[in-house]
Amino acid sequence: MPLPEIILLIISALLVVVAVYFKDYSKIIVSVVLAIALSITSSYNFLYHPHYQIWLCNITALLAIILSIRYSQFLFDIVFYFAWTGDLLTFFISNNQTVPSIETHSIVWIAYWLKHICPLVFTVIIIASGKRLSYHSCRNGLLAMLLYTVVVAIYNFIFDQNILDLMEPTLDIEKWFGPWPVYIFVDIIVVILWYLSIQKITNIIGVRQKSVE
């Protein structure tokens, strides 16, 4: 196993240990690690891929850091759904265009994955502290995703980019869905179904409010 992967596994394991056994400091520690990871990847992106700054994982990381400073129920709903959609999906598409080279930019590669791991751990820490998703969390998450997608679509048009693959598919699974704009509509349906699945799961495990508070 390459050294960067070993380092990533060690740091990830330590984050889990912190989340479980050092609950009083876990939010601060994970937030600091996330801030460092975001700073490293952002510096890399500004040099090589400046448009990557508006990818969902970066927005999620930034929102999570803001959430760690000042808690907001609405913001937590958004961070939770963004993290358990975009960040989680990245682990199943590890060869996507935004991943830096592990051979030439190993530190950035480690930071890249920590940037995706930390928001997931962070949401679990918040749930463990007694917070819950709001009754309208799914709606809030969908509205935020819709707004983000519209902004990205405009950005793509102005700067001739392909953020979120809105201009053309880059993933094999998207290409299976059909040509533009057919795969876009399929992606939208998949996201809606996934959000509804998250709502169902959070209901079952009791981390979503049962009524409006």
N, C-alpha and C positions, 0 to 999 in steps of 0.2 A: 504494500500500500504506500503511495507517495506521501512524503512528509506533510504537505499541506492538508491532505485528508486526515492524517493522524492528529494534527493540531486542531483541525475543525471538530473532530470527534471529541477530543479532550475538552475543548472550550464548551461545546454543546452539553457534554455530560456535567461539567461544572455548573452551567446555567440551570440545569435540572436540579442538581443538588442544592443550589442556592434557593431555587423556587420552593423546594420541599422543606429544607431544614433551617433556612435563614429568612423566614417570611417577613420579618420586620425591615430587612434591608433589601429584599429581593427586587422590589420595584425600582429602587434607585440603581442597583447594580446592573440589572438588565437594561435599563434606560441608558446608562452610561455606555455599556457595550454597544447598544444600538446606535447611539450618537456617534461613537468612534467609527463603527462600521459604515454608517451613512456618509461620514466625512471622507473616509478613504475612497469609497466607490464614487462619490460625487467629484472628488479631485481627479480621479481617473477619467470619469465621463467628460468633465470639462475639457480635458486634454484631447481625448480620442472620439468621444461620442456625446457631444453636448446636448443633443436632442433627447438622449435617453433619460435625462433628468425628470421628465414628466411621466415616465412609465409608472404604472400603478404601485409597484413595490416601493419606489422612492416616496410617493405620496403617502402610502400607508405608514412607512417608517417615520416620516415627518409628523404625521398626525398622532402616532403613538407617543412620540417624544413630547408633543404638546399636551397630550392626555396625561402623561406622567407628571407634568408640572401643575396642571389644573384639571381636575376631573369634571367631565361633562357627560351626562347620560346619553345625549344625542351623539356626541363624538365617539363615545364608547361603542354605541350601536354600529356606527360606520366603520370604526377600526376593526371590530370583531368580524364583520362580514367581509371587509376588504382583505383582512389577513387570512381568514379561512376560505377565501376564494383564490385571490391572486398569489399569495405567498405559498399556500398549500399546493396549488396547481403547478408552480414552478418546480417542485420536487419530482413531479411526474414528467416534466419536459425539461430535463437538465441540460439538453444540448441546444437550447434556444439562443437566439441571436444576442441576447443581453449578457450572457455569461462570459466573463473575462477568461483569458487563457491561463490554465493552471501552471503551464510550463514557464511562461514569460512574465506573468503577473500573479505570482502565488499569493502574496499578501492581499491583493485586491480580490482574488478568488475567494479567500477565506472570509474577507469582509462581506463579499457579495452574499454568501450563504448565511452568515450571521445576520445580515440585514433582513433575511427572510425568516430565519428561525426566531429571532428576538420578539417580533410582534406576536407570533403565535404563543410563545411562553408568557409574554406580557398579558395577553388576554386571559390566560389560565390563572395567572397571579391575581388579577383583578377579580375574577370569579371566586377564587379561593378566599379573597378578603371579605366576601359577603355581597358584592355587587351583583346585580342581575341585568340581563338585557331587558329593555323596555318591552311593553306589550306590542308596540308598533316598530320594533327593531327591524323586522324584515322590510317593512315599508320604507323606513329611514335608509336602510342599506341600499335598496333598489333605487330610490330617488337620488342618493348620492352617486351611485354608479352611473345612472342616466346622465346626471349633470356632468360628471367626469368624462363620459364618453362623448358628449356633445362638444365639450371644450377641446378634447383631443382631436375630434373630427375637424374642427375649425383650424386647429394648430397644424394638422397634417396638410390641409388644403393650402394654408399660407406658406408653410415652410417645405412643402413637398416631402413629407415624411410618411412613415407607415407604422406609427405608434398604435399598439393594440391590434395590429394587422387589419386596420380598417380599410386600407387601400388595396391590399393583395394578401393572400394567405402565404405564410412562411412555414407553417407546421403541416406535417403530412395529414394529420387528422382533419384539419380545416380543408385541405384540398379534397378530401373524400366527400365533404359536404356539398361540393359543387363550386361553380365559378362565382365571382363577385356579381351581384350582392347576395346570392343565395346563401353562401356560407355565413354571411353576417347575420341573417335572420335565424339561422340554425344556432349560431353562437348565442344570440339573444335568448332564444328558447332554452338553451342549456343553462345559461346563467340564472334565468328565472326559476327553472326547476331545481337548480342547486340551492338557491336562496330559500325556496320553500322547504327543501330537505333539511337545511340548517335549522329553520324554524321548527320543524317537526322534531328533530333530534334534541334541540335545546329545550323544547317542551317536555320531552320524555325524561331527560336527565335533570330537569328542574332548575335550569339557569335562565329562564325567561319568565318575566312577570305574567301572571295569569289574567290580570285585568289592568286597566289604565290606573296609574297612581298619580 
